[in-house]
Amino acid sequence: MSKIPDEVEILLGDWFRRLRENQHLHYASGVWYGQLHVVLGVPAAIFSVVAGAIVATLGSHATGSELIVIGALNVITAVLVGLQTFLKLAERAERHRLAASTYGTIRRYVEQIKTLPPSDEASWRTALDAVRRQMDKLAGEAPAVPSRIQRRLNPIETQRVGTAIFPQSPAT
């Protein structure tokens, strides 16, 4: 097995760290948007069912106050469903999950390069170019991570100890 040049070792370590951090940030973003989707969707469904049940039970015998309650439930339901549709929370969650998965795929490829390094300089260049192209493409396509997720996770990520393949140096 060939020895990894020092500058390549540093580059791979940096890429690995960035890929791992982005994978975790996008996964957390996907979870967050998925939870928001549920937080808006479940009450909307419940309010809709309650309003429908009240109408079905009372029929045309509803009093003024009952009609106000039914109307309010319908307005709240419409607002919640409108927000859910406008914000596209389920779509955002899926896009973040896909980005996390792709970051993970590239990270595992970097691990493979580190574990089974190419034997010559041309193979190194090919492997590194492939990783760089994949990272560049994903960086351009991935949705933005919400700042609240970045603030919450970045301190954790910077303190996380590297794996046996990419141990963190004392300087990082």
PLY file of the C-alpha trace (Angstrom):
ply
format ascii 1.0
element vertex 172
property float x
property float y
property float z
element edge 171
property int vertex1
property int vertex2
end_header
0.00 0.00 0.00
1.32 3.45 -0.88
1.96 6.21 1.63
-0.37 9.17 1.57
1.48 12.44 0.92
1.27 14.82 3.89
-0.53 17.59 1.97
-3.09 15.06 0.70
-3.54 13.72 4.24
-4.36 17.25 5.44
-6.73 17.86 2.52
-8.56 14.55 3.01
-8.86 15.22 6.73
-10.36 18.64 6.07
-12.77 17.27 3.47
-13.78 14.44 5.77
-14.53 16.87 8.62
-16.56 19.19 6.37
-18.47 16.28 4.84
-19.31 14.84 8.27
-20.43 18.23 9.59
-22.61 18.92 6.56
-24.08 15.42 6.72
-25.12 15.99 10.34
-26.39 19.53 9.69
-28.58 18.42 6.79
-29.86 15.39 8.67
-30.83 17.63 11.61
-32.47 20.09 9.19
-34.47 17.27 7.62
-35.67 16.15 11.04
-36.54 19.73 12.02
-38.57 20.43 8.85
-40.27 17.04 9.19
-41.28 17.90 12.75
-42.61 21.31 11.68
-44.64 19.60 8.97
-46.24 17.37 11.61
-46.71 20.25 14.08
-48.78 22.12 11.49
-50.45 19.09 9.90
-51.75 17.21 12.93
-53.65 20.15 14.46
-55.05 21.01 11.03
-56.38 17.48 10.63
-57.80 17.44 14.17
-59.50 20.83 13.80
-60.94 19.80 10.46
-62.38 16.59 11.91
-63.79 18.38 14.97
-65.44 21.06 12.82
-66.89 18.40 10.54
-68.16 16.36 13.50
-69.83 19.42 15.01
-71.53 20.22 11.71
-72.62 16.60 11.26
-73.95 16.40 14.80
-75.76 19.72 14.91
-76.73 20.02 11.27
-78.97 23.03 10.70
-79.72 23.35 14.43
-76.43 25.08 15.27
-76.69 28.21 17.41
-74.79 31.42 16.78
-71.97 30.57 19.20
-71.63 27.07 17.73
-71.39 28.55 14.25
-68.64 30.89 15.48
-66.70 27.91 16.89
-67.12 26.01 13.61
-66.02 29.06 11.64
-63.00 29.63 13.89
-61.94 25.99 13.58
-62.25 26.21 9.80
-60.19 29.41 9.69
-57.47 27.93 11.91
-57.43 24.78 9.76
-57.12 26.85 6.59
-54.26 28.90 8.06
-52.36 25.81 9.19
-52.82 24.02 5.87
-51.90 27.21 4.01
-48.69 27.58 6.01
-47.84 23.93 5.50
-48.36 24.27 1.75
-46.62 27.63 1.39
-43.57 26.64 3.44
-43.27 23.26 1.65
-42.02 21.67 4.85
-42.25 18.05 3.66
-40.34 18.91 0.49
-37.67 20.79 2.45
-37.30 17.87 4.86
-36.80 15.46 1.96
-34.25 17.72 0.24
-32.21 17.96 3.44
-32.38 14.19 3.96
-31.17 13.66 0.41
-28.31 16.13 0.90
-27.33 14.38 4.16
-27.34 11.03 2.42
-25.20 12.35 -0.43
-22.72 13.97 1.96
-22.50 10.60 3.70
-21.83 8.82 0.40
-18.99 11.21 -0.45
-17.63 10.94 3.11
-17.48 7.16 2.80
-15.63 7.53 -0.51
-13.06 9.74 1.24
-12.75 7.07 3.94
-12.16 4.48 1.22
-9.44 6.62 -0.39
-7.80 7.02 3.01
-8.03 3.30 3.76
-7.06 2.05 0.30
-4.94 4.87 -1.16
-4.18 5.03 -4.88
-0.75 3.79 -5.89
0.46 6.64 -8.12
0.12 10.40 -8.51
-2.22 10.19 -11.51
-4.61 7.97 -9.55
-4.44 10.38 -6.61
-5.34 13.30 -8.85
-8.24 11.37 -10.35
-9.58 10.36 -6.94
-9.20 13.86 -5.45
-10.77 15.50 -8.51
-13.74 13.13 -8.24
-14.27 14.05 -4.58
-13.89 17.78 -5.26
-16.36 17.67 -8.16
-18.92 15.78 -6.06
-18.52 18.21 -3.17
-18.80 21.24 -5.47
-21.91 19.86 -7.15
-23.59 19.05 -3.84
-22.69 22.44 -2.34
-24.48 24.10 -5.26
-27.56 21.86 -5.08
-28.09 21.39 -1.34
-30.63 23.59 0.42
-29.40 26.12 2.95
-29.23 24.89 6.52
-31.30 27.07 8.86
-29.14 29.25 11.09
-30.78 27.88 14.23
-29.60 24.37 13.26
-26.09 25.67 12.53
-25.91 27.46 15.87
-27.18 24.41 17.71
-24.92 21.83 16.04
-21.68 23.60 15.08
-20.32 23.76 18.65
-21.01 20.03 18.95
-19.38 19.27 15.61
-16.23 21.25 16.32
-15.76 19.39 19.61
-16.46 15.94 18.17
-13.50 13.61 18.15
-12.48 12.25 14.75
-12.60 8.60 13.85
-9.66 6.22 13.85
-9.23 6.94 10.13
-9.12 10.73 10.60
-7.98 11.54 14.13
-8.17 15.22 15.01
-4.87 16.91 15.54
-4.45 18.94 18.76
-4.44 22.17 16.71
-8.00 21.68 15.36
0 1
1 2
2 3
3 4
4 5
5 6
6 7
7 8
8 9
9 10
10 11
11 12
12 13
13 14
14 15
15 16
16 17
17 18
18 19
19 20
20 21
21 22
22 23
23 24
24 25
25 26
26 27
27 28
28 29
29 30
30 31
31 32
32 33
33 34
34 35
35 36
36 37
37 38
38 39
39 40
40 41
41 42
42 43
43 44
44 45
45 46
46 47
47 48
48 49
49 50
50 51
51 52
52 53
53 54
54 55
55 56
56 57
57 58
58 59
59 60
60 61
61 62
62 63
63 64
64 65
65 66
66 67
67 68
68 69
69 70
70 71
71 72
72 73
73 74
74 75
75 76
76 77
77 78
78 79
79 80
80 81
81 82
82 83
83 84
84 85
85 86
86 87
87 88
88 89
89 90
90 91
91 92
92 93
93 94
94 95
95 96
96 97
97 98
98 99
99 100
100 101
101 102
102 103
103 104
104 105
105 106
106 107
107 108
108 109
109 110
110 111
111 112
112 113
113 114
114 115
115 116
116 117
117 118
118 119
119 120
120 121
121 122
122 123
123 124
124 125
125 126
126 127
127 128
128 129
129 130
130 131
131 132
132 133
133 134
134 135
135 136
136 137
137 138
138 139
139 140
140 141
141 142
142 143
143 144
144 145
145 146
146 147
147 148
148 149
149 150
150 151
151 152
152 153
153 154
154 155
155 156
156 157
157 158
158 159
159 160
160 161
161 162
162 163
163 164
164 165
165 166
166 167
167 168
168 169
169 170
170 171
